[in-house]
Amino acid sequence: MRKLARPASLRFSTFAHMVTAVIVAAGRGTRMGPNVDKMFLEIAGHPVVQHTWQRFDTCPPVDHVVVVIRRE
């Protein structure tokens, strides 16, 4: 398999080494009930998405955290 070279603009860019965590919180918990969003269920008093965000936010290699939600 041939390895593709990065364009010069990415090779020397400061963005080439940034790490972004993506939390996908757009699904529906259909097996859990018709109106339940699993990422917003509370565990230990906080939504699952908050626990996930905090883990990534305190992880030194992660520069940015993006949460993807569905449009209502």
DSSP file (Angstrom, degrees, kcal/mol; ACC not computed):
  #  RESIDUE AA STRUCTURE BP1 BP2  ACC     N-H-->O    O-->H-N    N-H-->O    O-->H-N    TCO  KAPPA ALPHA  PHI   PSI    X-CA   Y-CA   Z-CA
    1    1 A M              0   0    0      0, 0.0     2,-0.4     0, 0.0     0, 0.0   0.000 360.0 360.0 360.0 134.7    0.0    0.0    0.0
    2    2 A R        -     0   0    0      1,-0.0     2,-0.5     0, 0.0     0, 0.0  -0.642 360.0-134.7 -84.8 133.8    1.3    3.4   -1.0
    3    3 A K        -     0   0    0     -2,-0.4     2,-0.4     1,-0.0    -1,-0.0  -0.752  19.0-134.5 -88.2 129.9    1.6    6.1    1.7
    4    4 A L        -     0   0    0     -2,-0.5     2,-0.2     1,-0.0    -1,-0.0  -0.668  16.9-127.1 -85.7 136.7    0.4    9.5    0.7
    5    5 A A        -     0   0    0     -2,-0.4     3,-0.1     1,-0.1    -1,-0.0  -0.539  24.0-114.5 -79.2 146.9    2.5   12.5    1.5
    6    6 A R        -     0   0    0     -2,-0.2    -1,-0.1     1,-0.1     5,-0.0  -0.523  37.5 -99.4 -74.6 147.2    1.0   15.4    3.3
    7    7 A P    >>  -     0   0    0      0, 0.0     4,-2.2     0, 0.0     3,-1.3  -0.366  33.5-113.4 -62.1 150.2    0.7   18.6    1.4
    8    8 A A  H 3> S+     0   0    0      1,-0.3     4,-1.5     2,-0.2     5,-0.1   0.839 115.7  62.3 -55.9 -34.9    3.5   21.1    2.4
    9    9 A S  H 34 S+     0   0    0      1,-0.2    -1,-0.3     2,-0.2     4,-0.1   0.824 111.2  37.8 -64.1 -30.0    0.9   23.4    4.0
   10   10 A L  H X4 S+     0   0    0     -3,-1.3     3,-0.7     2,-0.2     6,-0.2   0.804 107.9  63.6 -87.6 -32.5    0.1   20.7    6.5
   11   11 A R  H 3< S+     0   0    0     -4,-2.2    -2,-0.2     1,-0.2    -3,-0.1   0.858 116.3  28.4 -60.8 -36.3    3.5   19.3    7.0
   12   12 A F  T 3< S+     0   0    0     -4,-1.5    -1,-0.2     4,-0.0     2,-0.2   0.261  97.7 112.1-110.6   9.9    4.9   22.6    8.4
   13   13 A S  S X  S-     0   0    0     -3,-0.7     3,-1.0    -5,-0.1     4,-0.2  -0.517  70.8-130.7 -84.3 150.7    1.7   23.9   10.0
   14   14 A T  G >  S+     0   0    0      1,-0.2     3,-0.8    -2,-0.2    -1,-0.1   0.714 108.1  64.5 -69.7 -19.0    1.1   24.3   13.7
   15   15 A F  G >  S+     0   0    0      1,-0.2     3,-1.4     2,-0.1    -1,-0.2   0.648  79.6  82.1 -77.0 -14.8   -2.2   22.5   13.1
   16   16 A A  G <  S+     0   0    0     -3,-1.0    -1,-0.2     1,-0.3    -2,-0.1   0.749  98.1  38.9 -64.0 -23.0   -0.5   19.3   12.0
   17   17 A H  G <  S+     0   0    0     -3,-0.8     2,-0.3    -4,-0.2    -1,-0.3   0.205  86.7 117.6-114.5  15.8    0.1   18.2   15.6
   18   18 A M    <   -     0   0    0     -3,-1.4     2,-0.5    44,-0.0    44,-0.1  -0.623  51.6-148.3 -83.6 142.9   -3.2   19.3   17.2
   19   19 A V        -     0   0    0     42,-0.3    44,-2.7    -2,-0.3    45,-1.7  -0.953  12.4-170.9-113.7 125.9   -5.4   16.6   18.7
   20   20 A T  E     -a   64   0A   0     -2,-0.5     2,-0.4    43,-0.2    45,-0.2  -0.969  11.0-150.1-118.0 127.5   -9.2   17.0   18.6
   21   21 A A  E     -a   65   0A   0     43,-2.8    45,-3.0    -2,-0.5     2,-0.5  -0.818  10.7-156.3 -93.6 133.8  -11.5   14.7   20.5
   22   22 A V  E     -a   66   0A   0     -2,-0.4     2,-0.6    43,-0.2    45,-0.2  -0.955   4.1-164.3-114.9 120.1  -15.0   14.3   18.9
   23   23 A I  E     -a   67   0A   0     43,-3.3    45,-3.1    -2,-0.5     2,-0.9  -0.914   9.7-152.6-103.5 115.6  -17.9   13.3   21.2
   24   24 A V  E     +a   68   0A   0     -2,-0.6     3,-0.2    43,-0.2    45,-0.1  -0.794  28.1 160.2 -93.0 108.2  -20.8   12.1   19.1
   25   25 A A        +     0   0    0     43,-3.0    45,-0.5    -2,-0.9    -1,-0.1  -0.306  42.6 102.3-119.9  45.5  -23.9   12.7   21.2
   26   26 A A        +     0   0    0     43,-0.2    -1,-0.1     2,-0.1    43,-0.1   0.460  53.5 101.2-110.6  -4.1  -26.5   12.6   18.4
   27   27 A G        -     0   0    0     -3,-0.2     2,-0.4     1,-0.0    12,-0.2  -0.289  63.1-129.9 -82.7 167.1  -28.0    9.1   18.8
   28   28 A R        -     0   0    0      9,-0.1     2,-1.7    10,-0.1     3,-0.2  -0.928  14.2-131.2-113.6 140.6  -31.3    8.2   20.3
   29   29 A G    >>  +     0   0    0      7,-2.6     3,-1.4    -2,-0.4     4,-0.7  -0.515  39.1 164.3 -86.9  69.4  -31.5    5.4   23.0
   30   30 A T  G >4 S+     0   0    0     -2,-1.7     3,-0.5     1,-0.3    -1,-0.2   0.811  73.3  52.1 -62.7 -31.1  -34.4    3.6   21.2
   31   31 A R  G 34 S+     0   0    0     -3,-0.2    -1,-0.3     1,-0.2    -2,-0.1   0.680 109.0  52.4 -76.1 -16.0  -33.9    0.4   23.3
   32   32 A M  G <4 S-     0   0    0     -3,-1.4    -1,-0.2     1,-0.4    -2,-0.2   0.521 129.3 -62.9 -96.2  -7.2  -34.0    2.5   26.5
   33   33 A G    X<  -     0   0    0     -4,-0.7     3,-1.0    -3,-0.5    -1,-0.4  -0.584  52.5 -84.0 136.8 160.0  -37.3    4.3   25.7
   34   34 A P  T 3  S+     0   0    0      0, 0.0    -1,-0.1     0, 0.0    -4,-0.1   0.758 121.7  35.8 -69.3 -25.6  -38.7    6.6   23.1
   35   35 A N  T 3  S+     0   0    0     -3,-0.1     2,-0.6    -6,-0.1    -5,-0.1   0.003  88.5 114.3-118.9  29.7  -37.5    9.9   24.6
   36   36 A V    <   -     0   0    0     -3,-1.0    -7,-2.6    -7,-0.3     2,-0.7  -0.896  43.9-165.0-110.0 121.5  -34.1    8.9   26.1
   37   37 A D    >   -     0   0    0     -2,-0.6     3,-1.8    -9,-0.2     4,-0.4  -0.916  14.6-150.8 -98.6 114.0  -30.8   10.4   24.8
   38   38 A K  G >  S+     0   0    0     -2,-0.7     3,-1.4     1,-0.3    10,-0.3   0.849  92.3  57.0 -56.5 -38.9  -28.1    8.1   26.3
   39   39 A M  G 3  S+     0   0    0      1,-0.3    10,-2.9   -12,-0.2    11,-0.3   0.674 107.5  49.9 -69.2 -15.1  -25.5   10.8   26.4
   40   40 A F  G <  S+     0   0    0     -3,-1.8    -1,-0.3     8,-0.2    -2,-0.2   0.357  81.5 114.5-106.2   5.0  -27.7   12.9   28.6
   41   41 A L  S <  S-     0   0    0     -3,-1.4     7,-1.9    -4,-0.4     2,-0.4  -0.495  71.2-114.9 -68.4 144.7  -28.6   10.3   31.1
   42   42 A E  E     +B   47   0B   0      5,-0.2     2,-0.4    -2,-0.2    -1,-0.1  -0.686  32.9 178.8 -90.0 135.9  -27.2   11.1   34.6
   43   43 A I  E >  S-B   46   0B   0      3,-3.1     3,-1.5    -2,-0.4     8,-0.1  -0.996  78.6  -7.4-130.0 125.8  -24.6    9.0   36.3
   44   44 A A  T 3  S-     0   0    0     -2,-0.4    -1,-0.1     1,-0.3    -2,-0.0   0.850 133.7 -53.0  54.7  36.7  -23.3   10.2   39.7
   45   45 A G  T 3  S+     0   0    0      1,-0.2    -1,-0.3     0, 0.0    -3,-0.1   0.472 123.1  84.9  85.0   2.1  -25.4   13.4   39.3
   46   46 A H  E <  S-B   43   0B   0     -3,-1.5    -3,-3.1    -5,-0.1    -1,-0.2  -0.978  82.7 -99.5-136.2 149.4  -24.0   14.5   35.9
   47   47 A P  E >>  -B   42   0B   0      0, 0.0     4,-1.8     0, 0.0     3,-0.7  -0.304  33.3-117.4 -64.2 150.5  -24.9   13.6   32.3
   48   48 A V  H 3> S+     0   0    0     -7,-1.9     4,-2.5   -10,-0.3    -8,-0.2   0.881 115.2  58.1 -54.5 -40.9  -22.7   11.1   30.5
   49   49 A V  H 3> S+     0   0    0    -10,-2.9     4,-2.6     1,-0.2    -1,-0.2   0.851 104.2  51.7 -62.3 -33.6  -21.6   13.7   28.0
   50   50 A Q  H <> S+     0   0    0     -3,-0.7     4,-2.6   -11,-0.3    -1,-0.2   0.918 109.2  49.1 -68.6 -43.0  -20.3   15.9   30.8
   51   51 A H  H  X S+     0   0    0     -4,-1.8     4,-1.8     2,-0.2    -2,-0.2   0.924 113.6  47.6 -59.2 -43.8  -18.3   13.0   32.3
   52   52 A T  H  X S+     0   0    0     -4,-2.5     4,-2.0     2,-0.2    -2,-0.2   0.933 111.4  50.0 -63.8 -47.0  -16.9   12.3   28.8
   53   53 A W  H  X S+     0   0    0     -4,-2.6     4,-3.1     1,-0.2     5,-0.2   0.926 109.3  51.7 -56.7 -47.9  -16.1   16.0   28.2
   54   54 A Q  H  X S+     0   0    0     -4,-2.6     4,-1.5     1,-0.2    -1,-0.2   0.874 107.4  52.6 -61.3 -38.0  -14.2   16.3   31.5
   55   55 A R  H  < S+     0   0    0     -4,-1.8    -1,-0.2     1,-0.2    -2,-0.2   0.939 115.2  40.5 -63.7 -45.7  -12.1   13.2   30.7
   56   56 A F  H >< S+     0   0    0     -4,-2.0     3,-1.3     1,-0.2     6,-0.2   0.888 111.6  57.3 -68.7 -38.1  -11.0   14.7   27.4
   57   57 A D  H 3< S+     0   0    0     -4,-3.1    -1,-0.2     1,-0.3    -2,-0.2   0.787 111.0  42.9 -65.1 -27.6  -10.6   18.2   28.8
   58   58 A T  T 3< S+     0   0    0     -4,-1.5    -1,-0.3    -5,-0.2    -2,-0.2   0.339  88.2 105.0 -99.6   6.3   -8.1   17.0   31.4
   59   59 A C    X   -     0   0    0     -3,-1.3     3,-1.8    -4,-0.2    -4,-0.0  -0.794  66.7-145.6 -89.0 113.0   -6.2   14.7   28.9
   60   60 A P  T 3  S+     0   0    0      0, 0.0    -1,-0.1     0, 0.0    -4,-0.0   0.809  93.4  53.9 -52.8 -39.0   -2.9   16.6   28.2
   61   61 A P  T 3  S+     0   0    0      0, 0.0     2,-0.5     0, 0.0   -42,-0.3   0.728  89.9  91.4 -70.6 -16.5   -2.6   15.4   24.5
   62   62 A V    <   +     0   0    0     -3,-1.8   -42,-0.2    -6,-0.2     3,-0.1  -0.673  47.0 176.3 -86.1 122.8   -6.1   16.7   23.6
   63   63 A D        +     0   0    0    -44,-2.7     2,-0.3    -2,-0.5   -43,-0.2   0.811  66.9  17.2 -90.6 -35.9   -6.1   20.3   22.3
   64   64 A H  E     -a   20   0A   0    -45,-1.7   -43,-2.8     2,-0.0     2,-0.4  -0.970  59.3-151.4-140.0 150.8   -9.8   20.7   21.5
   65   65 A V  E     -a   21   0A   0     -2,-0.3     2,-0.4   -45,-0.2   -43,-0.2  -0.995  13.2-170.3-124.3 129.2  -13.1   18.9   22.3
   66   66 A V  E     -a   22   0A   0    -45,-3.0   -43,-3.3    -2,-0.4     2,-0.5  -0.973   7.1-157.4-119.8 131.0  -16.0   19.0   19.9
   67   67 A V  E     -a   23   0A   0     -2,-0.4     2,-0.6   -45,-0.2   -43,-0.2  -0.941   7.1-155.8-109.1 126.1  -19.5   17.7   20.8
   68   68 A V  E     +a   24   0A   0    -45,-3.1   -43,-3.0    -2,-0.5     2,-0.3  -0.891  18.8 173.0-103.1 123.4  -21.7   16.7   17.9
   69   69 A I        -     0   0    0     -2,-0.6   -43,-0.2   -45,-0.1     2,-0.2  -0.841  30.9-107.8-123.9 163.5  -25.5   16.8   18.5
   70   70 A R        -     0   0    0    -45,-0.5     2,-0.4    -2,-0.3   -43,-0.0  -0.585  33.7-107.9 -89.5 154.7  -28.5   16.3   16.3
   71   71 A R              0   0    0     -2,-0.2    -1,-0.1     1,-0.1   -45,-0.0  -0.649 360.0 360.0 -78.0 133.8  -30.7   19.1   15.2
   72   72 A E              0   0    0     -2,-0.4    -1,-0.1     0, 0.0    -2,-0.0   0.465 360.0 360.0 -79.9 360.0  -34.1   18.9   16.9
